[in-house]
Amino acid sequence: MRMRRIAAVAIMVVLSAAVVFAGGSSEETSASGRPVLRVAMECGYAPYNWTQTTDANGAVPIADSNDFANGYDVMMAKHIAESLDMDLEIVKLDWDSLVPAVQSGVVDCVIAGQSITSARLQMVDFSEPYYYASIVCLVKEDSPYANAQGVSDLRGVTCTSQMNTVWYDVCLPQIPDANILPAQDSAPAMLVALNADRVDLVCTDMPTATAATVAYPDMLLLDFSGSDDDFEVSQEEINIGISMRKGNTELKDAINSVLAQMTVEDYNTMMNEAISVQPLAQ
């Protein structure tokens, strides 16, 4: 996890209500007369984002719904919108609908725990990272793999993870003789699979795993980072970014100007707050 650089210049894009981001949906203005930043996320991927029934702990209404969204991504979206003098609208979409929504301009950006992979970069542009998430695994405390010290100790494990993620596509195939079951359509679904003993292990990132151990106390986190037997992933695959329509440089520069004022410590503090207020942690 590398330290963020602090920008040498002040935020250059504290936007007025008249600013419209090219290619996005922020041509809309709210009742306040300010432009609207439409942000898509699953609203089902704690601690990054989740759905709740009230506005407790600063939750934001979900568009076209009676529910509210909260979590790290919502906190970050609120911070960005406030910094840019915009009103925030949260749009709830399935994981596989996020990239098409930003490509088509239905939303301005996606803040949903997306890794900045080369495959995604062919379809959308990304901000600088707004979180750095190391790869870990989850097993049950009574699992025969509970004492694993590295990837090689997971040989033959029955496992899964979330579809279209670095965890499923890149990490699980590195486990020797792994019995890789079909990918789950969401992070909660993969945790349910582990909890129900349909698999012995799931692969995910540190925030998701940390939150899961709060929600499921009999789950154990396996972290091989710093060892010679860790998953091999690129920095790009563990850097989490905000995606937007290709060529929308105004929005990209605006978001990056806000992130440039933040540090890794800021990110971790916000993530810890999200974990502390996630519904299953209460």
Backbone torsions as a table, in degrees:
resi	resn	phi	psi	omega
1	MET	NA	114.2	-176.1
2	ARG	-93.3	154.5	179.8
3	MET	-75.2	144.1	176.6
4	ARG	-76.5	145.4	174.9
5	ARG	-84.3	144.5	175.1
6	ILE	-90.8	127.8	-175.3
7	ALA	-61.0	142.4	-178.7
8	ALA	-81.7	-10.4	179.0
9	VAL	-121.5	158.9	178.9
10	ALA	-70.7	165.9	178.4
11	ILE	-56.8	124.7	-173.6
12	MET	-95.9	-0.3	-174.4
13	VAL	-136.5	51.6	167.9
14	VAL	-74.7	101.7	-163.7
15	LEU	-80.7	145.9	172.1
16	SER	-85.8	168.1	-177.0
17	ALA	-64.0	-17.0	-176.7
18	ALA	-83.8	-11.3	-174.9
19	VAL	-72.8	135.3	175.0
20	VAL	-122.1	127.9	179.6
21	PHE	-80.7	126.6	-177.7
22	ALA	-59.5	131.9	173.2
23	GLY	79.1	1.2	-178.2
24	GLY	-107.6	-172.6	-179.1
25	SER	-101.4	8.0	-175.4
26	SER	-78.6	13.4	170.2
27	GLU	-65.5	-19.1	177.5
28	GLU	-69.2	149.7	170.9
29	THR	-125.0	150.0	-179.4
30	SER	-87.6	-177.5	177.8
31	ALA	-61.6	-23.8	179.1
32	SER	-76.9	-11.1	-177.2
33	GLY	87.9	-0.1	179.6
34	ARG	-90.5	153.8	175.9
35	PRO	-65.4	153.6	-177.7
36	VAL	-105.1	130.3	173.2
37	LEU	-97.6	109.7	-179.7
38	ARG	-92.9	116.4	-173.9
39	VAL	-117.9	126.4	179.7
40	ALA	-98.8	146.4	174.4
41	MET	-162.7	168.4	-178.9
42	GLU	-72.8	-30.9	-172.1
43	CYS	58.3	35.7	179.8
44	GLY	-159.0	35.8	-170.8
45	TYR	-141.3	61.4	-179.2
46	ALA	-63.4	141.6	7.7
47	PRO	-92.2	4.7	180.0
48	TYR	-67.9	-46.1	179.2
49	ASN	-160.1	149.0	178.2
50	TRP	-155.8	170.8	177.8
51	THR	-106.8	138.7	173.6
52	GLN	-140.6	165.7	-171.2
53	THR	-90.8	-9.8	180.0
54	THR	-130.7	175.9	178.7
55	ASP	-92.6	21.1	-179.4
56	ALA	-57.0	145.2	176.6
57	ASN	60.4	31.2	174.6
58	GLY	81.5	18.7	179.2
59	ALA	-62.7	153.9	-175.4
60	VAL	-113.4	139.6	178.1
61	PRO	-58.9	142.5	173.9
62	ILE	-91.0	133.0	-177.9
63	ALA	-56.7	138.7	176.7
64	ASP	57.0	37.4	-177.9
65	SER	-151.4	159.2	172.9
66	ASN	-92.8	0.1	-177.5
67	ASP	-95.4	174.6	-178.6
68	PHE	-128.5	154.3	178.1
69	ALA	-112.5	143.8	174.7
70	ASN	-147.3	174.4	-179.7
71	GLY	124.6	179.2	-177.4
72	TYR	-57.1	-44.5	-178.6
73	ASP	-64.2	-37.1	178.6
74	VAL	-68.4	-43.0	177.8
75	MET	-60.4	-41.9	178.8
76	MET	-67.7	-42.1	178.6
77	ALA	-61.2	-41.5	177.9
78	LYS	-62.1	-43.4	-179.2
79	HIS	-63.3	-43.2	-179.6
80	ILE	-65.9	-47.5	-178.6
81	ALA	-61.2	-43.6	179.2
82	GLU	-64.0	-40.3	-179.8
83	SER	-65.3	-30.7	-178.1
84	LEU	-97.5	9.0	178.9
85	ASP	56.9	46.7	179.0
86	MET	-123.5	159.1	171.2
87	ASP	-92.5	145.5	-174.7
88	LEU	-102.7	136.5	171.7
89	GLU	-128.3	125.9	179.6
90	ILE	-96.5	128.7	179.2
91	VAL	-114.3	123.9	-178.3
92	LYS	-91.2	122.1	-178.6
93	LEU	-138.4	155.4	172.0
94	ASP	-65.8	155.5	-178.6
95	TRP	-52.2	-47.1	-176.4
96	ASP	-73.2	-10.6	179.1
97	SER	-93.2	-7.7	-173.3
98	LEU	-66.8	-50.9	-178.5
99	VAL	-64.3	-47.1	177.0
100	PRO	-58.1	-35.2	-179.0
101	ALA	-65.5	-40.4	179.9
102	VAL	-76.2	-32.7	177.1
103	GLN	-63.4	-38.8	-175.4
104	SER	-84.4	-10.2	-178.8
105	GLY	84.5	8.9	175.9
106	VAL	-62.4	-34.9	174.3
107	VAL	-127.3	162.1	179.3
108	ASP	-79.2	-39.6	-177.3
109	CYS	-157.5	167.3	175.7
110	VAL	-117.6	124.5	172.7
111	ILE	-121.4	95.7	-167.2
112	ALA	-152.2	31.7	178.3
113	GLY	67.7	32.4	-179.3
114	GLN	-82.5	129.3	171.4
115	SER	-72.1	146.7	-179.3
116	ILE	-87.7	78.3	-177.8
117	THR	-90.9	158.6	179.3
118	SER	-62.6	-34.1	179.6
119	ALA	-65.2	-43.9	179.4
120	ARG	-68.9	-34.0	-179.5
121	LEU	-65.0	-18.9	175.1
122	GLN	-74.9	-19.0	-174.7
123	MET	-107.8	-31.7	-176.0
124	VAL	-141.7	165.2	171.5
125	ASP	-94.6	155.9	179.6
126	PHE	-126.2	149.9	170.0
127	SER	-74.1	177.0	165.7
128	GLU	-61.7	158.7	-179.7
129	PRO	-58.4	141.4	172.9
130	TYR	-112.1	4.7	170.3
131	TYR	-167.1	153.7	178.5
132	TYR	-122.6	110.8	-169.5
133	ALA	-114.8	112.2	177.7
134	SER	-74.8	155.5	-176.7
135	ILE	-90.9	131.4	178.7
136	VAL	-138.3	178.1	177.2
137	CYS	-127.0	159.6	174.0
138	LEU	-124.7	134.6	172.6
139	VAL	-134.7	171.4	171.9
140	LYS	-78.1	152.3	-178.8
141	GLU	-60.9	-30.3	-179.9
142	ASP	-94.3	13.4	-178.5
143	SER	-70.3	146.4	173.4
144	PRO	-65.2	-11.1	179.2
145	TYR	-100.8	7.4	-174.6
146	ALA	-62.9	-25.9	-178.5
147	ASN	-100.6	14.7	-179.4
148	ALA	-59.9	135.1	-179.9
149	GLN	-106.5	-4.5	-179.5
150	GLY	-169.9	175.3	-177.4
151	VAL	-59.9	-38.6	-177.9
152	SER	-64.5	-24.8	178.7
153	ASP	-74.7	-6.8	-179.3
154	LEU	-94.0	8.5	-175.4
155	ARG	-47.2	130.3	175.1
156	GLY	79.1	4.6	-176.2
157	VAL	-67.9	144.2	172.2
158	THR	-88.9	124.5	-167.9
159	CYS	-148.2	166.2	173.2
160	THR	-157.4	179.7	174.4
161	SER	-164.7	-169.5	-178.7
162	GLN	-82.9	142.1	-178.4
163	MET	-63.3	150.6	176.0
164	ASN	56.3	41.9	176.7
165	THR	-128.5	159.4	176.0
166	VAL	-64.0	-28.3	179.6
167	TRP	-61.6	-45.9	-177.2
168	TYR	-81.9	-44.7	-171.8
169	ASP	-78.5	-31.4	-173.5
170	VAL	-111.0	-43.6	-171.4
171	CYS	-81.3	-51.0	-175.7
172	LEU	-57.8	-38.0	178.1
173	PRO	-64.5	-13.7	178.3
174	GLN	-80.6	-12.0	179.3
175	ILE	-79.5	124.9	-177.4
176	PRO	-60.3	130.5	175.2
177	ASP	55.3	29.0	-178.8
178	ALA	-65.6	140.8	171.8
179	ASN	-94.6	90.9	-173.2
180	ILE	-89.7	112.5	179.0
181	LEU	-81.9	165.6	-179.6
182	PRO	-53.6	147.3	-178.9
183	ALA	-66.5	149.4	177.3
184	GLN	-89.7	151.8	-174.1
185	ASP	-81.3	-7.0	178.8
186	SER	-155.3	164.0	176.3
187	ALA	-64.5	-44.6	176.0
188	PRO	-57.6	-36.4	-179.1
189	ALA	-65.7	-37.9	179.5
190	MET	-69.1	-34.5	178.3
191	LEU	-68.8	-37.7	175.9
192	VAL	-63.1	-40.0	178.7
193	ALA	-60.7	-41.8	178.0
194	LEU	-69.3	-44.2	-178.7
195	ASN	-62.2	-33.5	-179.4
196	ALA	-87.0	5.2	178.6
197	ASP	64.0	25.5	173.1
198	ARG	-77.4	-21.0	174.1
199	VAL	-137.1	162.7	177.4
200	ASP	-92.5	-19.6	-172.0
201	LEU	-155.6	145.3	167.4
202	VAL	-126.4	149.6	178.1
203	CYS	-107.8	136.9	-177.0
204	THR	-158.0	-164.8	176.8
205	ASP	-106.5	170.1	-172.4
206	MET	-60.4	-48.1	-179.4
207	PRO	-60.3	-42.8	179.7
208	THR	-62.6	-42.7	-179.4
209	ALA	-67.7	-41.9	179.4
210	THR	-61.1	-44.5	178.1
211	ALA	-64.1	-37.2	-178.7
212	ALA	-65.2	-36.7	-179.7
213	THR	-69.2	-20.9	173.5
214	VAL	-77.6	-43.6	-179.0
215	ALA	-72.9	-34.3	-178.9
216	TYR	-125.4	89.1	-173.2
217	PRO	-61.1	-19.4	-179.8
218	ASP	-89.7	7.3	175.0
219	MET	-91.4	144.0	-176.5
220	LEU	-119.5	133.9	-179.2
221	LEU	-91.2	129.1	175.8
222	LEU	-109.6	118.2	-177.3
223	ASP	-121.3	111.6	-178.2
224	PHE	-98.7	7.4	-176.8
225	SER	-62.3	141.2	-178.6
226	GLY	88.3	-8.7	177.9
227	SER	-96.0	170.8	176.7
228	ASP	-85.1	0.8	-175.8
229	ASP	-126.4	46.3	179.7
230	ASP	-99.0	168.8	172.9
231	PHE	-64.7	142.7	177.8
232	GLU	-96.3	109.5	178.3
233	VAL	-136.7	154.2	178.1
234	SER	-83.3	161.1	176.2
235	GLN	-57.9	-37.6	-179.4
236	GLU	-61.4	-32.9	-176.5
237	GLU	-76.4	-18.4	177.6
238	ILE	-108.2	-2.8	174.1
239	ASN	-84.3	127.5	-176.4
240	ILE	-100.6	125.8	-175.2
241	GLY	-127.9	172.1	177.6
242	ILE	-102.1	121.8	-175.9
243	SER	-97.0	150.1	179.2
244	MET	-151.1	169.1	-177.0
245	ARG	-60.0	139.6	179.1
246	LYS	-58.1	134.9	178.3
247	GLY	87.7	-3.1	179.6
248	ASN	-84.1	69.5	-173.2
249	THR	-69.5	-28.9	178.7
250	GLU	-62.3	-47.2	-179.9
251	LEU	-68.1	-42.0	179.2
252	LYS	-59.6	-47.0	-179.9
253	ASP	-65.3	-37.8	-179.5
254	ALA	-64.6	-48.3	179.9
255	ILE	-63.9	-43.5	179.9
256	ASN	-62.0	-32.7	179.8
257	SER	-67.0	-31.9	176.4
258	VAL	-73.5	-46.1	-178.8
259	LEU	-63.5	-29.9	-178.8
260	ALA	-64.4	-19.6	179.2
261	GLN	-89.5	-0.2	-176.5
262	MET	-109.5	159.3	179.8
263	THR	-120.3	169.4	174.9
264	VAL	-57.7	-37.7	177.7
265	GLU	-61.5	-40.2	176.3
266	ASP	-60.4	-44.6	-179.9
267	TYR	-61.6	-46.8	-177.4
268	ASN	-65.7	-37.7	177.5
269	THR	-62.9	-43.9	179.2
270	MET	-65.4	-41.4	179.2
271	MET	-64.7	-42.5	178.5
272	ASN	-62.0	-37.0	176.5
273	GLU	-64.2	-42.8	179.4
274	ALA	-61.7	-44.3	179.7
275	ILE	-62.3	-37.1	-176.6
276	SER	-70.3	-24.1	-176.7
277	VAL	-110.8	4.0	178.9
278	GLN	-60.6	142.2	-171.3
279	PRO	-52.6	-42.3	-176.3
280	LEU	-74.7	-8.8	179.7
281	ALA	-89.0	-7.6	-175.1
282	GLN	-95.3	NA	NA
